[in-house]
Amino acid sequence: MFNAPSAEDAPQPPKVLTTPLEIASNLRMLQESHDPLIITFHERSQRFQSYLVEVDRDSNMIALDEMIPRDGERFMLAGEPFRVEGFHEGVRIAWESTSTPTLDESNNGRCYRGTLPDEVVYHQRRSAFRAALKLSQLVNVELDGEKLKESIRGKLLDISATGCKLRFEGDISERLQLGQVYERFIAALPFGSMTAPVELRYLHYEERIDITFAGVRFHNMSGLVQRQVERFVYQLQREARRFDKDDM
């Protein structure tokens, strides 16, 4: 049985940050950690990825990296309002933009310069314990669906009741689309394979080590799959606690 969540593990209500100091420090945290941002436009369903490349409180300015896919650039430069959402260690940081950024190509790359947001939503969400796997025990996974020409095989890095983080060899970022639901995610858990649809929420290719990292959220899980996931997370929790005791 799972232990009942403690008060500090329960989801925290969102806070609205309104002072330039608070806003800039939280955006700088996203920038320095190179956390991916999801950009959505109010009248469109497609999602785009970007990164914060500059945060300057003194000049009241931020800069966003070139969007992936680049289609979103024309919506942004046409003045369409958009929402930006990032996650840093379980904290959701999001803001709305109604002003039109300017395109800057001065430093051998493209970025979009705009004003520091007037307010930012800061939401600490701790409801789902995320269990990491040891490198020697990584689980094989396979991602497949109608939008893929062929399945993609990789490794499971960590898992919670709501989603998991994956690792794939090489650069597969062009083959996947943020916000897309992939109907067949298969993980070879120790006590049998589980299969569930997943939504891609995070995608980043690390050129230095030639590995693509992805984060997925389980989508419309069946009761059976949910029990499999909970059993595996509990098993990892128990192993982690035992490992901590051995260390002591």
N, C-alpha and C positions, 0 to 999 in steps of 0.2 A: 504493500500500500504506500502511496505517496504521503509524505507529511503535509499537513495543512500549511499553506504559505504564510510566512510571518508578515507583519504589517509593513516592514521595509521592502519585502519582495512584491507587495501588491502594486498595481499600476498607480503611479502618481498623477494627480490632475495636471493638465497643462498650465504653464505660466506664460504670460505675455511680457516680454522684455521691451522696455520703451526708452531706456537711457542709452545714448550713443556709446558709452563705455561698455555696458553689458552686451550690447548688440555686437560691437566690434570685436570684443574678446571671444565671443562664441563663434562668430564667423571666422576669426583667425584660427580657432581650434580646428574647424573644418579644413581650412586652407593648409595648415601645417601638417595635418594627418593625411592629406591628399584623399579625403573622403569623397566618393562620387556623389554628385547631385542629380536628382531627377527633376526635370523641368517639364511642366505641362501647361498648355494654353487652355483658357477657359472654354472655348468653343470646339476644342479638338480632343480626340481620345488618344492620339499617339503620345508616347513618352520620349523624352530626349535626355541624354546624359551630358554633364559638363562637370567642371571643377572650379573652385574659387582659386584664382591665381594672384589676386591682390586685394588687400583690405587696408584702407588708409582712413583712419578716423579724423585726422587733421584736415584732410581735404574733402571729407564726407563722401568717399568714393570706394566702390568695389569693382573688380573686373572678373568676369567669367570666361573660362576657356572655350575654345571652339566647340560647338555642339556636335554630338553624335546621335543620329545621323544629322548631316548638315542642313537638311530640309528646314529644321526649326529656325535657322538663322533668318530666313526671309519673313517668318511670322513675327519674330522678335523685332527686327528692324522696321517692320511695317507698323509697329506700335501696338500689337496685340498684347493685352494684359496676360501675365503668366505667373505661375506659382513655382517656387523653388523649394525642394525638400531634400534634406540630407540626414544621415544618421551617424552619430559618433558614440561608440561604446554603449549602445542601447538608448541613447538620447536622440529624440527626433527634433530637428531644428528646421523650421520652415518659415517662409515669408512670401508675401505677395508683391509683385511689381506692376505698377500701372504707368510708369514713365518709360520712354523709349531710350534704350541704351545706344551708344555710338560704337561703331566698328573701329577697332584699332589694329593696324597691321605693322606697327613701327618696329617691333622686336622680332622679326623673322617668324611671326606666327600670328594667328588671329585671336583676338579676344574682344569681349563686349564690355564697355565701361558704362557704369550707371551709378546712381546715388546709393548711399548706405540706406537700408530700409528703415522706415520710421518705427516699425515694431516687428518683433520676431517671436514666433511661438516656440517655446522650449518645453519638451514633453519627455520626462523620465519614465520609461516603460520597462518595468522589471518583472512582469507577470510570468514570463516564460524562461525557466532556467535553461541556459545553453551549455551543453556538455561537449567538451573537446575530446577528440580521439587522440591516443598516442600515435606517434609517427609509425611505430611498428605494427599498429593494428588498424590502419586506415581501411575503410570499407570501399569496395568497388561499386561504382554507380554508372548508370547509363541514362542518357537524356534523349528522348525521341518524341516525335509528334508530326502532325501534318505539315508544319512549317519548316521541317528539316528534311533535307535530301537524304541524309543518312544519320544514324544515331551517333552520339558523341559519348565516349567513355572517359571516366575520370575517377576521382577519389573523394570520399566524404571526409571533411575536416572537422566539422562540429554539427550538432543537431539540437533542436529544441522541439517543444510540442507544436510550434507553429511554422518552423522552417529549418533550413540548414545551409551551410557554406560548403562549396565544392571547389575542387582544384582540377584543372585540365592541362595537359602538356601542350606547349606551343600557343600560338595566337589564334583563338577561335572566335574572337570578338566580332568579326564580320559575319559570322554564321548565326549569331543570336541577336535578339531584339528585346530591349528592356520593356517590361510590361506585358510581354507575350506569355500566354499560357501554353505550356507543353504538356500534352496529354499523358505521356508515359515517362515517368521518372521511376527508375528501378534501382533499389539499393539492396545489396547482398548482405543483409543483417546476419549475425551469427546464428540465429535460430530460424532463418528462412527469409526469402526475398520479400520485399514489400514493393508495391506499385501504386503510384498516386499521380494525379495531375499537379503541376507546380507552376507558379508565376515567377518569372525572372525579375528580381528586384535590384540586383547589383551586378556589375560586370566591370572587371578591370584586368587588363593585360600588363603584366610586370615584365618589361623587356629584358631587364638585367638577368633574370633567372628563366626567361622563356616559359612562363606559366601564366595561364588565365585563371583568375579567381571569380567565382560567381556566387551570388546569394539567391536562394529561392524560397518562396513561401508556399506551403501546402495549400492546394486549392480544392475545395469541396471534397475533403477526405471522407472516406467511408468509416464507419465505426470500427471495423476490423483493422484498417490501416492505422487509425488513431491509437488503438490499443497496442499495436506493434511498436509504434513510435514511442509511446509512453513507457513501454517495457524496456526498450533499448536505452532511453534517456535515464531511467531509474537504475539500470545496470551500470551505466557509466558513472552516475552519481555515487553509487555504492563503491565502485572501484576507486574513484577519486578520494573518497573519505578514507578508505583503507590505506591508500597510498600516503595520504597526509599523516595518518597515525604511525605508519612505518617510519616516516621521516622524523617524527618527534621521538 
